Amino acid sequence: MSDGLRVEFKVAVGKRRAKPKSPDRAELQRQDRAARRARNLALAYWIDRLVRSGEVPDLAAVARMCGVSRARVTTIAAMLGINMAEQHTILRHRVASSNSMREECRVADLEGNR
């Protein structure tokens, strides 16, 4: 048998910075849902403006232009039926721009016209 086991290691003693607290997963998911709802509401107003101005004949044309299903466009457009207080709540939780979605629709429209 051996006389004993000897283990050596170095320990750094000094000031340690605490890790910054990151939001928990549930909070991040809540923020993502709020941002998505705000973007979809902004997109619903954009789609409504396109249809009312006559730039596109109907929601089916918007779906083709954006490369999504008619059901998806109808679901987004239905957000306009939410009462104004709820719309303000959605936007207050997370205001986000729909510029990226608009750009995707413009690109899809340009590619479709070639």
C-alpha positions as CSV (number, residue, x, y, z in Angstrom):
1,M,0.0,0.0,0.0
2,S,1.0,3.6,-0.5
3,D,1.7,6.0,2.2
4,G,-0.9,8.4,1.0
5,L,-2.2,10.3,-1.9
6,R,-0.9,13.8,-2.5
7,V,-3.0,16.3,-4.6
8,E,-1.8,19.8,-5.5
9,F,-3.7,22.6,-7.2
10,K,-3.6,26.3,-7.4
11,V,-6.4,28.5,-6.1
12,A,-6.7,32.1,-7.2
13,V,-7.9,34.2,-4.3
14,G,-9.0,37.7,-4.9
15,K,-11.9,39.8,-6.1
16,R,-14.2,37.8,-8.2
17,R,-16.7,39.5,-10.4
18,A,-20.2,38.3,-10.1
19,K,-21.8,37.1,-13.3
20,P,-24.5,39.5,-14.5
21,K,-27.9,38.1,-14.0
22,S,-29.5,37.1,-17.3
23,P,-33.2,36.9,-17.6
24,D,-34.6,33.5,-17.2
25,R,-35.9,31.5,-20.1
26,A,-39.6,32.2,-19.4
27,E,-39.0,35.9,-19.4
28,L,-37.1,35.8,-22.7
29,Q,-40.0,33.8,-24.2
30,R,-42.5,36.3,-22.9
31,Q,-40.5,39.1,-24.5
32,D,-40.2,37.3,-27.8
33,R,-44.0,36.7,-27.9
34,A,-44.7,40.3,-27.1
35,A,-42.3,41.5,-29.8
36,R,-43.9,39.1,-32.4
37,R,-47.4,40.3,-31.5
38,A,-46.3,43.9,-31.9
39,R,-44.7,43.3,-35.3
40,N,-47.8,41.4,-36.5
41,L,-50.0,44.2,-35.4
42,A,-47.9,46.7,-37.3
43,L,-47.9,44.4,-40.3
44,A,-51.7,44.1,-40.1
45,Y,-52.0,47.9,-40.4
46,W,-49.6,47.9,-43.3
47,I,-51.6,45.1,-45.1
48,D,-54.8,47.0,-44.4
49,R,-53.3,50.2,-46.0
50,L,-52.2,48.2,-49.1
51,V,-55.7,46.8,-49.6
52,R,-57.6,50.1,-48.9
53,S,-55.3,52.1,-51.2
54,G,-55.8,49.7,-54.0
55,E,-52.1,48.8,-54.3
56,V,-53.2,45.2,-54.1
57,P,-56.7,43.8,-54.9
58,D,-57.1,41.5,-51.8
59,L,-55.5,39.5,-49.1
60,A,-54.7,36.7,-51.4
61,A,-52.5,39.0,-53.5
62,V,-50.7,40.1,-50.3
63,A,-50.1,36.4,-49.5
64,R,-48.6,35.8,-52.9
65,M,-46.5,38.9,-52.7
66,C,-45.1,38.0,-49.3
67,G,-44.8,34.3,-50.0
68,V,-47.0,33.1,-47.2
69,S,-50.3,31.3,-47.0
70,R,-53.6,33.2,-47.3
71,A,-54.5,31.8,-43.9
72,R,-51.5,33.4,-42.3
73,V,-52.3,36.8,-43.9
74,T,-55.9,36.5,-42.8
75,T,-54.8,35.7,-39.2
76,I,-52.5,38.7,-39.1
77,A,-55.1,41.0,-40.7
78,A,-57.7,39.8,-38.1
79,M,-55.6,41.5,-35.4
80,L,-57.2,44.7,-36.5
81,G,-60.4,43.4,-35.0
82,I,-58.8,43.5,-31.5
83,N,-60.2,46.4,-29.5
84,M,-58.0,49.5,-29.3
85,A,-57.2,49.1,-25.6
86,E,-55.7,45.6,-26.3
87,Q,-53.8,47.0,-29.3
88,H,-52.3,49.7,-27.1
89,T,-51.3,47.0,-24.5
90,I,-49.6,44.9,-27.2
91,L,-47.7,47.9,-28.4
92,R,-46.8,49.1,-25.0
93,H,-45.3,45.8,-24.1
94,R,-42.9,45.8,-27.0
95,V,-42.8,48.3,-29.8
96,A,-41.1,46.9,-32.8
97,S,-40.8,47.9,-36.4
98,S,-42.1,45.8,-39.3
99,N,-39.6,47.2,-41.7
100,S,-37.9,43.9,-42.2
101,M,-41.2,42.2,-43.1
102,R,-42.0,45.0,-45.4
103,E,-38.6,44.6,-47.1
104,E,-39.2,40.9,-47.5
105,C,-42.6,41.6,-49.1
106,R,-41.0,44.1,-51.5
107,V,-38.3,41.7,-52.5
108,A,-40.9,38.9,-53.1
109,D,-43.0,41.3,-55.1
110,L,-40.1,42.4,-57.3
111,E,-39.0,38.8,-57.8
112,G,-42.6,37.8,-58.8
113,N,-42.8,40.6,-61.4
114,R,-39.7,39.4,-63.3
